[in-house]
Amino acid sequence: MQFKKISVIGFGKIGQAVAANILRNNLPVVVIDTNTKLINSLLEFNFESNEPDVKEIITNALKSKKLMASSDFKEIQNSSLMIICIPLLIDIEKNINETPFLNCIKEIAPFLTNKTIISVETTIPVGFSRNKILPLLEKAHKKHGVDFYLIYSPERVKSGTMLKQLLQNPKIIGGINNEAAKNGIEAYSYFFPQDLLIQTSSIETSEMIKLAGMVYRDINIALSNQLAQFAKIAGIDTKEVIELANTDGEANLLYPGIGVGGHCTPVYPYFLINSFDKVGLDFSLAKESRRINDIMASYTVDLVDAEINDKKALILGLGFRPDVKEDTLSSTYLLDKKLKEKNYKVFLHDPLFSQEELKTRKFNPVEDIYLAKTPLVFLVTNHSCYKNINWYKLKESGCKVFIDGRNSFDKKTVESAGIKYFGIGR
């Protein structure tokens, strides 16, 4: 197989990592994104990324002309491989918004010739490739096996470690048929180690793998959150329970927390929930897990509200992951909403976001946690900068209660400074 051109469509976090991984294997790439502001910024060498090595790889490739960037789909013409990284999102009613993704498929259809491989890396519902994408391409008078091959390869990487994980996690590939899958495996072997490539028995199997992993994680955390609520009443340290329960070689309990945020875990369970509904099954376990994890911020506020008369609180962290500047579905939004419903004046500190960025998100930012002078302090995001909190100084600033939303601190250390400590299930 000889590559004329590899196109990456969608230049968000995933598309950037995918493009960088191909480029570091010395293959040319065209990236397409309808966000002209993003593309223009890239072309002006103002590209930024908090993913290790991505900025350097992308910028160097742009300078050497191994990378082209455009908002015009015509640039994907004559591509041997097209990798789709357009996100599929849910609306406020938890229904999937398919329109932007399917519009992208319509845009690429005219340029499919001579067995172009279309690889979808976007997380999608089970059956979406065969029942939505394939008919749309056939409606555009494109024939599978003649004009194109359709494969699905789920992205399975986390923010902050994407390029590293791309060379660690097995790369799953499934096709509309066996011929498509085999061509997909051959294509990906140009920029993935052969021993990481795994062909599944069907494209639907590949689609379900990412979803099953996300639902497992969400349910696991929900279980720990409910155990934590009971342990709190029973006077048991949940962290100790989990650490020792996991020593038996069978259990793998995750830790409880103030909530679950991010692009994946709070979103993708609904893809399966909706799929279950369509075939007459009730995925009640996943539904209840989503509910449990989303109420943890509210539960935590109720836990400490009676301790405070002065209705002021400081939240530490907006990012949904430590040391990562991303706030998609961060638990901070749920916590902020609950506190305001209880008539608290809420302040927020996150060193990764500028004061203006926090204001744009309708928060009241503080640059110094010791100047907020609030009796309540909630840790939501365990950024590394918070590991060195001066508890005595925090006490002097007015803090009476510290709520460790990630069970990251030693209770005795915090309380030795005269601050009451609350953990999740501790």
Secondary structure, 3 states (H helix, E strand, C coil): CCCCCEEEECCCHHHHHHHHHHHCCCCCEEEECCCHHHHHHHHCCCCCCCCCCHHHHHHHHHHCCCEEEECCHHHHCCCCEEEECCCCEECCCCCEECHHHHHHHHHHHHHCCCCEEEEECCCCCCCHHHHHHHHHHHHCCCCECCCEEEEECCCCCCCCCHHHHHCCCCEEEEECCHHHHHHHHHHHCCCCCHHHEEECCCHHHHHHHHHHHHHHHHHHHHHHHHHHHHHHHHCCCHHHHHHHHHHHCCCCCCCCCCCCCCCCCCCCHHHHHHHHHHCCCCCHHHHHHHHHHHCHHHHHHHHHHHHCCCCEEEEECCCCCCCCCCCCCCHHHHHHHHHHHCCCEEEEECCCCCHHHHHHCCCCECCCCCCCCCCEEEECCCCHHHHHCCHHHHHHCCCCEEEECCCCCCHHHHHCCCCEEEECCC
